[in-house]
Amino acid sequence: MAKKSLWEKIKGLFSNHSATAASQVKDGILYAPQADGTYLLSIDKSVFEQLGQITFADFPTDQSNIDVDDDILDIEGDKSVETLKSPIAGKVLKRNFEIGQDIDQLNQADPQKNWIMTIQPAN
């Protein structure tokens, strides 16, 4: 799971819901807990604001286990090129290879369409 700052931990104590029960965003990656304990990683709307429309995407590695801040997706947009990094550590269960062939899918703000991968978090 992503490392949390002291401030994030304090905010979590005073919020009405558990920090692990809600979607979170780190460096343009939305990571949402699923009912089965896995996490769905997708592109947050902040990426579109920074890059514009995405024109290219590729997985830089085929690692089956990733750590926090490992490269998970290279993307190119109208405004710049970025490498998105993992907000959590764990085992990669599934990659969305369709986003490389159908880039329009990646440009949709719906996490169920622009998802990158599912991860079983490390214990």
MMTF fields as JSON, N, C-alpha, C and O atoms, coordinates in Angstrom:
{
  "mmtfVersion": "1.0.0",
  "mmtfProducer": "UNKNOWN",
  "numBonds": 491,
  "numAtoms": 492,
  "numGroups": 123,
  "numChains": 1,
  "numModels": 1,
  "chainsPerModel": [1],
  "groupsPerChain": [123],
  "chainIdList": ["A"],
  "bondAtomList": [4, 2, 8, 6, 12, 10, 16, 14, 20, 18, 24, 22, 28, 26, 32, 30, 36, 34, 40, 38, 44, 42, 48, 46, 52, 50, 56, 54, 60, 58, 64, 62, 68, 66, 72, 70, 76, 74, 80, 78, 84, 82, 88, 86, 92, 90, 96, 94, 100, 98, 104, 102, 108, 106, 112, 110, 116, 114, 120, 118, 124, 122, 128, 126, 132, 130, 136, 134, 140, 138, 144, 142, 148, 146, 152, 150, 156, 154, 160, 158, 164, 162, 168, 166, 172, 170, 176, 174, 180, 178, 184, 182, 188, 186, 192, 190, 196, 194, 200, 198, 204, 202, 208, 206, 212, 210, 216, 214, 220, 218, 224, 222, 228, 226, 232, 230, 236, 234, 240, 238, 244, 242, 248, 246, 252, 250, 256, 254, 260, 258, 264, 262, 268, 266, 272, 270, 276, 274, 280, 278, 284, 282, 288, 286, 292, 290, 296, 294, 300, 298, 304, 302, 308, 306, 312, 310, 316, 314, 320, 318, 324, 322, 328, 326, 332, 330, 336, 334, 340, 338, 344, 342, 348, 346, 352, 350, 356, 354, 360, 358, 364, 362, 368, 366, 372, 370, 376, 374, 380, 378, 384, 382, 388, 386, 392, 390, 396, 394, 400, 398, 404, 402, 408, 406, 412, 410, 416, 414, 420, 418, 424, 422, 428, 426, 432, 430, 436, 434, 440, 438, 444, 442, 448, 446, 452, 450, 456, 454, 460, 458, 464, 462, 468, 466, 472, 470, 476, 474, 480, 478, 484, 482, 488, 486],
  "bondOrderList": [1, 1, 1, 1, 1, 1, 1, 1, 1, 1, 1, 1, 1, 1, 1, 1, 1, 1, 1, 1, 1, 1, 1, 1, 1, 1, 1, 1, 1, 1, 1, 1, 1, 1, 1, 1, 1, 1, 1, 1, 1, 1, 1, 1, 1, 1, 1, 1, 1, 1, 1, 1, 1, 1, 1, 1, 1, 1, 1, 1, 1, 1, 1, 1, 1, 1, 1, 1, 1, 1, 1, 1, 1, 1, 1, 1, 1, 1, 1, 1, 1, 1, 1, 1, 1, 1, 1, 1, 1, 1, 1, 1, 1, 1, 1, 1, 1, 1, 1, 1, 1, 1, 1, 1, 1, 1, 1, 1, 1, 1, 1, 1, 1, 1, 1, 1, 1, 1, 1, 1, 1, 1],
  "groupList": [{"groupName": "MET", "atomNameList": ["N", "CA", "C", "O"], "elementList": ["N", "C", "C", "O"], "formalChargeList": [0, 0, 0, 0], "bondAtomList": [1, 0, 2, 1, 3, 2], "bondOrderList": [1, 1, 2], "singleLetterCode": "M", "chemCompType": "L-PEPTIDE LINKING"}, {"groupName": "ALA", "atomNameList": ["N", "CA", "C", "O"], "elementList": ["N", "C", "C", "O"], "formalChargeList": [0, 0, 0, 0], "bondAtomList": [1, 0, 2, 1, 3, 2], "bondOrderList": [1, 1, 2], "singleLetterCode": "A", "chemCompType": "L-PEPTIDE LINKING"}, {"groupName": "LYS", "atomNameList": ["N", "CA", "C", "O"], "elementList": ["N", "C", "C", "O"], "formalChargeList": [0, 0, 0, 0], "bondAtomList": [1, 0, 2, 1, 3, 2], "bondOrderList": [1, 1, 2], "singleLetterCode": "K", "chemCompType": "L-PEPTIDE LINKING"}, {"groupName": "SER", "atomNameList": ["N", "CA", "C", "O"], "elementList": ["N", "C", "C", "O"], "formalChargeList": [0, 0, 0, 0], "bondAtomList": [1, 0, 2, 1, 3, 2], "bondOrderList": [1, 1, 2], "singleLetterCode": "S", "chemCompType": "L-PEPTIDE LINKING"}, {"groupName": "LEU", "atomNameList": ["N", "CA", "C", "O"], "elementList": ["N", "C", "C", "O"], "formalChargeList": [0, 0, 0, 0], "bondAtomList": [1, 0, 2, 1, 3, 2], "bondOrderList": [1, 1, 2], "singleLetterCode": "L", "chemCompType": "L-PEPTIDE LINKING"}, {"groupName": "TRP", "atomNameList": ["N", "CA", "C", "O"], "elementList": ["N", "C", "C", "O"], "formalChargeList": [0, 0, 0, 0], "bondAtomList": [1, 0, 2, 1, 3, 2], "bondOrderList": [1, 1, 2], "singleLetterCode": "W", "chemCompType": "L-PEPTIDE LINKING"}, {"groupName": "GLU", "atomNameList": ["N", "CA", "C", "O"], "elementList": ["N", "C", "C", "O"], "formalChargeList": [0, 0, 0, 0], "bondAtomList": [1, 0, 2, 1, 3, 2], "bondOrderList": [1, 1, 2], "singleLetterCode": "E", "chemCompType": "L-PEPTIDE LINKING"}, {"groupName": "ILE", "atomNameList": ["N", "CA", "C", "O"], "elementList": ["N", "C", "C", "O"], "formalChargeList": [0, 0, 0, 0], "bondAtomList": [1, 0, 2, 1, 3, 2], "bondOrderList": [1, 1, 2], "singleLetterCode": "I", "chemCompType": "L-PEPTIDE LINKING"}, {"groupName": "GLY", "atomNameList": ["N", "CA", "C", "O"], "elementList": ["N", "C", "C", "O"], "formalChargeList": [0, 0, 0, 0], "bondAtomList": [1, 0, 2, 1, 3, 2], "bondOrderList": [1, 1, 2], "singleLetterCode": "G", "chemCompType": "PEPTIDE LINKING"}, {"groupName": "PHE", "atomNameList": ["N", "CA", "C", "O"], "elementList": ["N", "C", "C", "O"], "formalChargeList": [0, 0, 0, 0], "bondAtomList": [1, 0, 2, 1, 3, 2], "bondOrderList": [1, 1, 2], "singleLetterCode": "F", "chemCompType": "L-PEPTIDE LINKING"}, {"groupName": "ASN", "atomNameList": ["N", "CA", "C", "O"], "elementList": ["N", "C", "C", "O"], "formalChargeList": [0, 0, 0, 0], "bondAtomList": [1, 0, 2, 1, 3, 2], "bondOrderList": [1, 1, 2], "singleLetterCode": "N", "chemCompType": "L-PEPTIDE LINKING"}, {"groupName": "HIS", "atomNameList": ["N", "CA", "C", "O"], "elementList": ["N", "C", "C", "O"], "formalChargeList": [0, 0, 0, 0], "bondAtomList": [1, 0, 2, 1, 3, 2], "bondOrderList": [1, 1, 2], "singleLetterCode": "H", "chemCompType": "L-PEPTIDE LINKING"}, {"groupName": "THR", "atomNameList": ["N", "CA", "C", "O"], "elementList": ["N", "C", "C", "O"], "formalChargeList": [0, 0, 0, 0], "bondAtomList": [1, 0, 2, 1, 3, 2], "bondOrderList": [1, 1, 2], "singleLetterCode": "T", "chemCompType": "L-PEPTIDE LINKING"}, {"groupName": "GLN", "atomNameList": ["N", "CA", "C", "O"], "elementList": ["N", "C", "C", "O"], "formalChargeList": [0, 0, 0, 0], "bondAtomList": [1, 0, 2, 1, 3, 2], "bondOrderList": [1, 1, 2], "singleLetterCode": "Q", "chemCompType": "L-PEPTIDE LINKING"}, {"groupName": "VAL", "atomNameList": ["N", "CA", "C", "O"], "elementList": ["N", "C", "C", "O"], "formalChargeList": [0, 0, 0, 0], "bondAtomList": [1, 0, 2, 1, 3, 2], "bondOrderList": [1, 1, 2], "singleLetterCode": "V", "chemCompType": "L-PEPTIDE LINKING"}, {"groupName": "ASP", "atomNameList": ["N", "CA", "C", "O"], "elementList": ["N", "C", "C", "O"], "formalChargeList": [0, 0, 0, 0], "bondAtomList": [1, 0, 2, 1, 3, 2], "bondOrderList": [1, 1, 2], "singleLetterCode": "D", "chemCompType": "L-PEPTIDE LINKING"}, {"groupName": "TYR", "atomNameList": ["N", "CA", "C", "O"], "elementList": ["N", "C", "C", "O"], "formalChargeList": [0, 0, 0, 0], "bondAtomList": [1, 0, 2, 1, 3, 2], "bondOrderList": [1, 1, 2], "singleLetterCode": "Y", "chemCompType": "L-PEPTIDE LINKING"}, {"groupName": "PRO", "atomNameList": ["N", "CA", "C", "O"], "elementList": ["N", "C", "C", "O"], "formalChargeList": [0, 0, 0, 0], "bondAtomList": [1, 0, 2, 1, 3, 2], "bondOrderList": [1, 1, 2], "singleLetterCode": "P", "chemCompType": "L-PEPTIDE LINKING"}, {"groupName": "ARG", "atomNameList": ["N", "CA", "C", "O"], "elementList": ["N", "C", "C", "O"], "formalChargeList": [0, 0, 0, 0], "bondAtomList": [1, 0, 2, 1, 3, 2], "bondOrderList": [1, 1, 2], "singleLetterCode": "R", "chemCompType": "L-PEPTIDE LINKING"}],
  "groupTypeList": [0, 1, 2, 2, 3, 4, 5, 6, 2, 7, 2, 8, 4, 9, 3, 10, 11, 3, 1, 12, 1, 1, 3, 13, 14, 2, 15, 8, 7, 4, 16, 1, 17, 13, 1, 15, 8, 12, 16, 4, 4, 3, 7, 15, 2, 3, 14, 9, 6, 13, 4, 8, 13, 7, 12, 9, 1, 15, 9, 17, 12, 15, 13, 3, 10, 7, 15, 14, 15, 15, 15, 7, 4, 15, 7, 6, 8, 15, 2, 3, 14, 6, 12, 4, 2, 3, 17, 7, 1, 8, 2, 14, 4, 2, 18, 10, 9, 6, 7, 8, 13, 15, 7, 15, 13, 4, 10, 13, 1, 15, 17, 13, 2, 10, 5, 7, 0, 12, 7, 13, 17, 1, 10],
  "groupIdList": [1, 2, 3, 4, 5, 6, 7, 8, 9, 10, 11, 12, 13, 14, 15, 16, 17, 18, 19, 20, 21, 22, 23, 24, 25, 26, 27, 28, 29, 30, 31, 32, 33, 34, 35, 36, 37, 38, 39, 40, 41, 42, 43, 44, 45, 46, 47, 48, 49, 50, 51, 52, 53, 54, 55, 56, 57, 58, 59, 60, 61, 62, 63, 64, 65, 66, 67, 68, 69, 70, 71, 72, 73, 74, 75, 76, 77, 78, 79, 80, 81, 82, 83, 84, 85, 86, 87, 88, 89, 90, 91, 92, 93, 94, 95, 96, 97, 98, 99, 100, 101, 102, 103, 104, 105, 106, 107, 108, 109, 110, 111, 112, 113, 114, 115, 116, 117, 118, 119, 120, 121, 122, 123],
  "secStructList": [7, 7, 7, 7, 7, 2, 2, 2, 2, 2, 2, 2, 2, 2, 1, 1, 1, 7, 6, 6, 6, 1, 7, 3, 3, 3, 6, 6, 3, 3, 3, 3, 3, 7, 6, 6, 1, 7, 3, 3, 3, 3, 3, 7, 2, 2, 2, 2, 2, 2, 2, 7, 1, 3, 3, 3, 3, 3, 7, 1, 7, 7, 7, 1, 3, 3, 7, 6, 6, 7, 3, 3, 3, 3, 3, 3, 3, 1, 1, 7, 3, 3, 3, 3, 3, 7, 1, 1, 7, 3, 3, 3, 3, 3, 3, 7, 6, 2, 2, 2, 2, 7, 2, 2, 2, 2, 6, 1, 1, 7, 6, 6, 6, 1, 3, 3, 3, 3, 3, 3, 3, 7, 7],
  "xCoordList": [0.835, 0.0, 0.883, 2.021, 0.388, 1.162, 1.503, 0.704, 2.698, 3.088, 2.309, 2.138, 1.837, 1.043, 1.834, 2.553, 1.685, 2.324, 1.577, 0.452, 2.209, 1.578, 0.283, -0.718, 0.302, -0.888, -2.031, -3.169, -1.75, -2.788, -3.368, -4.572, -2.515, -2.991, -3.905, -4.937, -3.529, -4.348, -5.691, -6.732, -5.668, -6.923, -7.815, -9.033, -7.233, -7.988, -8.696, -9.785, -8.077, -8.689, -9.966, -10.885, -10.024, -11.161, -12.174, -13.189, -11.921, -12.882, -13.961, -13.791, -15.071, -16.19, -16.007, -16.803, -14.977, -14.761, -13.282, -12.418, -13.025, -11.656, -10.899, -11.46, -9.634, -8.828, -8.665, -8.476, -8.733, -8.573, -9.865, -9.844, -10.987, -12.273, -12.628, -13.575, -11.896, -12.227, -11.094, -9.938, -11.455, -10.462, -9.542, -9.955, -8.289, -7.3, -6.549, -6.593, -5.867, -5.094, -3.676, -3.455, -2.717, -1.317, -0.662, -0.658, -0.115, 0.635, -0.105, 0.484, -1.387, -2.168, -2.764, -3.449, -2.519, -3.089, -4.185, -3.951, -5.386, -6.501, -6.424, -6.43, -6.352, -6.338, -7.504, -7.638, -8.341, -9.604, -9.666, -9.461, -9.947, -10.082, -11.332, -12.376, -11.216, -12.324, -12.829, -12.142, -14.005, -14.628, -13.781, -13.845, -12.994, -12.188, -10.822, -10.003, -10.564, -9.298, -8.225, -7.15, -8.492, -7.532, -7.722, -8.655, -6.828, -6.937, -6.991, -6.26, -7.86, -7.948, -7.231, -7.607, -6.198, -5.447, -5.906, -5.961, -6.236, -6.685, -6.119, -5.463, -6.378, -5.851, -6.804, -8.002, -6.269, -7.057, -7.231, -6.41, -8.295, -8.581, -7.466, -7.353, -6.646, -5.536, -4.525, -3.853, -4.414, -3.492, -3.947, -3.127, -5.251, -5.778, -5.549, -5.263, -5.676, -5.446, -3.99, -3.705, -3.08, -1.653, -1.165, -0.355, -1.636, -1.126, -1.992, -1.516, -3.24, -4.169, -4.633, -4.609, -5.05, -5.51, -4.321, -3.275, -4.498, -3.442, -3.445, -4.488, -2.251, -2.124, -1.369, -1.4, -0.689, 0.095, 0.217, 0.339, 0.183, 0.385, 1.045, 0.744, 1.954, 2.647, 3.103, 3.47, 3.074, 3.586, 5.103, 5.594, 5.865, 7.326, 7.971, 9.147, 7.205, 7.748, 6.629, 5.447, 7.02, 6.019, 6.216, 5.893, 6.749, 6.969, 5.667, 4.6, 5.767, 4.575, 4.4, 3.304, 5.459, 5.39, 5.956, 6.998, 5.257, 5.733, 5.805, 5.099, 6.669, 6.824, 6.25, 5.984, 6.062, 5.629, 6.645, 7.853, 6.161, 6.941, 7.618, 8.434, 7.297, 7.757, 6.984, 5.819, 7.634, 6.98, 5.904, 6.151, 4.688, 3.618, 3.054, 2.509, 3.172, 2.619, 3.317, 3.393, 3.822, 4.37, 3.249, 2.589, 3.022, 1.97, 2.497, 3.376, 1.94, 2.278, 0.976, -0.015, 0.999, -0.188, 0.116, 1.238, -0.887, -0.723, 0.332, 1.0, 0.485, 1.351, 2.694, 3.661, 2.782, 4.036, 4.011, 3.028, 5.115, 5.277, 5.531, 6.305, 4.888, 5.03, 5.13, 4.681, 5.718, 5.695, 4.949, 5.371, 3.844, 3.055, 3.645, 4.122, 3.608, 4.233, 3.185, 2.129, 3.488, 2.547, 2.429, 3.438, 1.206, 1.013, 1.052, 1.128, 1.0, 1.008, 1.944, 2.32, 2.307, 3.131, 2.246, 1.268, 2.603, 1.849, 2.069, 2.962, 1.229, 1.31, 0.335, -0.846, 0.845, -0.002, -0.829, -0.289, -2.147, -3.044, -3.472, -3.642, -3.642, -4.141, -3.716, -3.756, -3.308, -3.007, -4.045, -4.502, -4.417, -5.376, -4.632, -4.378, -4.286, -3.539, -4.367, -3.81, -5.675, -6.543, -6.292, -6.556, -5.784, -5.578, -4.507, -4.52, -3.589, -2.581, -3.14, -2.682, -4.124, -4.738, -5.889, -6.13, -6.606, -7.758, -7.52, -8.037, -6.737, -6.323, -7.51, -7.43, -8.623, -9.811, -10.351, -10.899, -10.199, -10.622, -9.858, -10.423, -8.583, -7.737, -8.106, -7.909, -8.634, -8.98, -10.327, -10.719, -11.026, -12.302, -12.038, -11.165, -12.791, -12.594, -13.197, -13.211, -13.685, -14.316, -13.268, -12.684, -13.012, -12.017, -12.288, -11.362, -13.54, -13.859, -13.446, -13.374, -13.177, -12.741, -11.253, -10.591, -10.71, -9.304, -8.401, -7.328, -8.835, -8.033, -6.726, -6.648, -5.711, -4.376, -4.108, -3.683, -4.361, -4.091, -4.824, -5.287, -4.92, -5.402, -4.24, -3.42, -4.194, -3.071, -3.595, -4.526, -2.98, -3.203, -2.154, -0.963, -2.565, -1.574, -0.696, -1.124, 0.548, 1.497, 1.065, 0.505, 1.321, 0.945, 1.98, 1.828],
  "yCoordList": [-1.168, 0.0, 1.236, 1.176, 2.347, 3.569, 4.076, 3.96, 4.635, 5.222, 6.506, 7.282, 6.732, 7.914, 8.842, 8.404, 10.116, 11.103, 11.178, 10.694, 11.78, 11.947, 12.735, 12.413, 13.76, 14.577, 13.734, 13.869, 12.863, 12.002, 11.067, 10.81, 10.555, 9.674, 10.432, 9.911, 11.653, 12.465, 12.788, 12.695, 13.17, 13.454, 12.223, 12.346, 11.038, 9.798, 9.52, 8.947, 9.926, 9.731, 10.542, 10.127, 11.699, 12.593, 12.519, 13.214, 11.701, 11.581, 10.572, 9.778, 10.615, 9.716, 8.325, 7.432, 8.122, 6.81, 6.449, 7.315, 5.186, 4.696, 5.077, 5.05, 5.432, 5.828, 4.669, 4.899, 3.44, 2.303, 1.939, 1.163, 2.482, 2.132, 3.025, 2.726, 4.102, 5.042, 5.124, 4.827, 5.531, 5.753, 6.889, 7.829, 6.78, 7.81, 8.121, 7.343, 9.249, 9.645, 9.968, 10.658, 9.454, 9.799, 9.975, 9.056, 11.145, 11.448, 11.035, 10.442, 11.347, 11.079, 9.692, 9.391, 8.842, 7.491, 7.41, 7.658, 7.059, 6.802, 5.328, 4.467, 5.031, 3.625, 3.389, 4.008, 2.459, 2.207, 0.78, -0.166, 0.615, -0.74, -1.408, -0.772, -2.678, -3.466, -4.401, -4.62, -4.942, -5.808, -7.044, -7.568, -7.508, -8.715, -8.437, -9.349, -7.176, -6.829, -6.353, -5.945, -6.397, -5.903, -4.397, -3.805, -3.795, -2.379, -2.238, -2.915, -1.355, -1.004, 0.325, 1.325, 0.335, 1.545, 2.112, 1.398, 3.4, 4.059, 5.471, 5.922, 6.156, 7.502, 8.518, 8.502, 9.4, 10.451, 11.615, 11.807, 12.38, 13.506, 14.544, 15.299, 14.61, 15.569, 15.316, 16.244, 14.066, 13.728, 14.384, 14.891, 14.375, 14.994, 16.498, 17.103, 17.103, 18.537, 18.882, 19.93, 18.024, 18.271, 17.914, 18.647, 16.815, 16.327, 16.681, 16.66, 17.002, 17.137, 15.749, 14.821, 15.61, 14.3, 13.349, 13.713, 12.142, 11.131, 10.528, 10.139, 10.46, 9.962, 8.64, 7.98, 8.244, 7.008, 6.5, 7.289, 5.177, 4.562, 3.201, 2.464, 2.883, 1.601, 1.226, 2.087, -0.061, -0.557, -0.661, -1.348, 0.006, -0.006, -1.31, -1.557, -2.133, -3.372, -4.401, -4.058, -5.654, -6.699, -7.381, -8.557, -6.626, -7.16, -7.699, -7.118, -8.812, -9.362, -8.823, -8.894, -8.29, -7.638, -6.241, -6.036, -5.281, -3.904, -3.307, -3.729, -2.32, -1.572, -0.174, 0.245, 0.532, 1.917, 2.693, 2.535, 3.513, 4.373, 3.638, 4.233, 2.353, 1.676, 2.238, 2.611, 2.295, 2.749, 1.751, 0.546, 2.267, 1.354, 1.678, 0.792, 2.941, 3.275, 4.512, 5.551, 4.381, 5.516, 6.091, 5.359, 7.401, 8.024, 9.288, 9.978, 9.559, 10.753, 11.486, 10.892, 12.787, 13.599, 14.765, 14.913, 15.597, 16.78, 17.732, 18.425, 17.77, 18.757, 18.219, 18.978, 16.934, 16.382, 14.859, 14.223, 14.303, 12.859, 12.588, 13.303, 11.566, 11.237, 9.732, 8.946, 9.354, 7.969, 7.956, 8.586, 7.239, 7.142, 6.058, 5.03, 6.3, 5.408, 4.797, 5.383, 3.629, 2.914, 3.575, 3.906, 3.764, 4.309, 3.231, 3.547, 1.957, 0.855, -0.254, -0.323, -1.112, -2.283, -3.519, -3.601, -4.479, -5.724, -6.521, -6.233, -7.54, -8.436, -7.953, -7.734, -7.793, -7.393, -8.602, -9.643, -8.447, -9.533, -9.43, -10.441, -8.21, -8.01, -6.638, -5.655, -6.579, -5.313, -5.099, -6.057, -3.845, -3.508, -3.216, -2.057, -4.272, -4.107, -3.432, -2.958, -3.384, -2.746, -1.251, -0.663, -0.621, 0.825, 1.204, 2.323, 0.306, 0.579, 0.524, 1.256, -0.333, -0.466, 0.507, 0.94, 0.862, 1.758, 2.941, 2.977, 3.904, 5.036, 5.886, 6.557, 5.866, 6.621, 6.116, 6.892, 4.833, 4.243, 4.884, 5.13, 5.151, 5.743, 7.2, 7.692, 7.889, 9.305, 9.548, 10.699, 8.509, 8.669, 8.821, 8.157, 9.688, 9.965, 8.896, 9.066, 7.82, 6.74, 5.699, 5.061, 5.508, 4.537, 3.103, 2.297, 2.785, 1.444, 1.281, 0.16, 2.382, 2.321, 2.606, 1.99, 3.534, 3.906, 3.227, 3.736, 2.097, 1.4, 0.897, 0.558, 0.858, 0.442, -0.998, -1.82, -1.292, -2.637, -2.873, -1.94, -4.153, -4.525, -5.143, -5.871, -4.834, -5.262, -5.875, -5.359, -6.986, -7.561, -6.916, -7.172, -6.081, -5.353, -6.292, -7.354, -5.854, -6.606, -6.495, -5.478, -7.522, -7.518, -6.825, -6.729],
  "zCoordList": [0.0, 0.0, 0.0, 0.465, -0.508, -0.589, 0.812, 1.741, 0.943, 2.215, 2.406, 1.466, 3.618, 3.913, 4.818, 5.716, 4.563, 5.407, 6.735, 6.862, 7.696, 8.995, 8.849, 9.488, 8.014, 7.79, 7.224, 7.673, 6.243, 5.676, 6.732, 6.742, 7.623, 8.692, 9.649, 10.07, 9.989, 10.891, 10.247, 10.896, 8.956, 8.259, 8.245, 8.379, 8.086, 8.064, 9.383, 9.398, 10.489, 11.798, 11.959, 12.665, 11.306, 11.477, 10.34, 10.378, 9.347, 8.253, 8.63, 9.556, 7.9, 8.184, 7.611, 7.9, 6.805, 6.204, 6.302, 6.432, 6.239, 6.304, 5.049, 3.953, 5.193, 4.041, 3.064, 1.87, 3.543, 2.64, 1.932, 0.977, 2.379, 1.781, 0.595, -0.133, 0.389, -0.672, -1.688, -1.387, -2.885, -3.927, -3.505, -2.825, -3.922, -3.648, -4.938, -5.892, -4.964, -6.133, -5.697, -4.702, -6.465, -6.242, -7.601, -8.42, -7.837, -9.055, -10.324, -11.227, -10.387, -11.59, -11.698, -12.676, -10.715, -10.72, -9.67, -8.487, -10.119, -9.222, -8.848, -9.727, -7.562, -7.143, -6.205, -5.149, -6.645, -5.962, -5.441, -6.201, -4.15, -3.604, -4.165, -4.311, -4.475, -4.996, -3.903, -2.905, -4.085, -3.079, -2.762, -1.65, -3.729, -3.518, -2.89, -2.772, -2.482, -1.833, -2.787, -2.348, -4.084, -5.071, -5.253, -4.71, -6.023, -6.369, -7.878, -8.601, -8.349, -9.758, -9.932, -9.321, -10.768, -11.046, -12.376, -13.376, -12.388, -13.605, -13.652, -12.712, -14.749, -14.93, -14.328, -14.609, -13.5, -12.882, -13.862, -14.759, -13.684, -14.572, -14.58, -15.545, -13.55, -13.511, -14.625, -15.076, -15.071, -16.16, -17.454, -18.219, -17.701, -18.915, -18.893, -19.926, -17.712, -17.575, -17.86, -18.439, -17.465, -17.63, -19.035, -19.603, -19.603, -20.882, -22.084, -23.219, -21.847, -22.959, -23.361, -22.553, -24.594, -25.069, -25.202, -25.739, -24.708, -24.782, -26.183, -26.708, -26.775, -28.148, -28.234, -29.273, -27.155, -27.156, -25.726, -24.789, -25.56, -24.246, -24.424, -25.363, -23.499, -23.554, -22.15, -21.35, -21.865, -20.599, -20.719, -21.615, -19.835, -19.941, -19.475, -19.742, -18.786, -18.25, -18.128, -18.124, -18.03, -17.824, -16.47, -16.302, -15.508, -14.169, -13.592, -13.789, -12.88, -12.24, -10.824, -10.269, -10.239, -8.927, -9.061, -9.683, -8.471, -8.539, -7.15, -6.235, -7.01, -5.771, -5.963, -7.09, -4.881, -4.946, -5.781, -5.602, -6.674, -7.565, -8.723, -9.426, -8.938, -10.155, -11.346, -11.216, -12.499, -13.725, -14.125, -14.173, -14.416, -14.828, -16.208, -16.867, -16.664, -17.969, -18.536, -17.881, -19.759, -20.498, -21.337, -22.076, -21.233, -22.027, -22.703, -22.186, -23.855, -24.608, -24.883, -25.307, -24.633, -24.867, -25.772, -26.257, -25.998, -26.834, -26.291, -27.058, -24.957, -24.322, -23.838, -23.764, -23.507, -22.981, -22.955, -23.335, -22.5, -22.35, -20.868, -20.23, -20.322, -18.903, -18.702, -19.536, -17.596, -17.14, -15.817, -14.847, -15.784, -14.561, -13.666, -14.148, -12.366, -11.391, -10.471, -10.235, -9.963, -9.104, -7.732, -7.11, -7.267, -5.925, -4.836, -3.649, -5.245, -4.278, -4.747, -5.917, -3.811, -4.117, -4.121, -3.379, -4.966, -4.975, -6.238, -7.036, -6.403, -7.558, -8.636, -8.367, -9.852, -10.979, -11.394, -11.767, -11.325, -11.695, -13.157, -13.837, -13.626, -14.972, -15.479, -14.74, -16.742, -17.419, -18.511, -19.136, -18.74, -19.773, -21.077, -21.407, -21.814, -23.053, -24.146, -25.136, -23.979, -24.969, -25.083, -26.132, -24.019, -24.085, -25.101, -25.615, -25.398, -26.418, -27.821, -28.698, -28.049, -29.367, -29.573, -30.7, -28.505, -28.595, -27.666, -26.55, -28.13, -27.301, -26.85, -25.821, -27.615, -27.209, -25.873, -25.089, -25.616, -24.346, -23.19, -22.124, -23.405, -22.369, -22.104, -20.994, -23.102, -22.966, -22.301, -22.11, -21.952, -21.253, -19.753, -19.195, -19.123, -17.697, -16.788, -15.569, -17.348, -16.589, -16.187, -17.062, -14.876, -14.428, -14.895, -14.986, -15.187, -15.676, -17.143, -17.645, -17.822, -19.225, -19.375, -20.211, -18.574, -18.721, -17.691, -17.365, -17.19, -16.18, -16.775, -17.956, -15.934, -16.369, -15.956, -16.768, -14.686, -14.172, -12.872, -12.216, -12.51, -11.178, -10.42, -10.98, -9.138, -8.29, -7.004, -6.386, -6.609, -5.28, -4.384, -4.56, -3.426, -2.614, -1.794, -1.342, -1.623, -0.79, 0.669, 1.078, 1.438, 2.867, 3.7, 4.918]
}
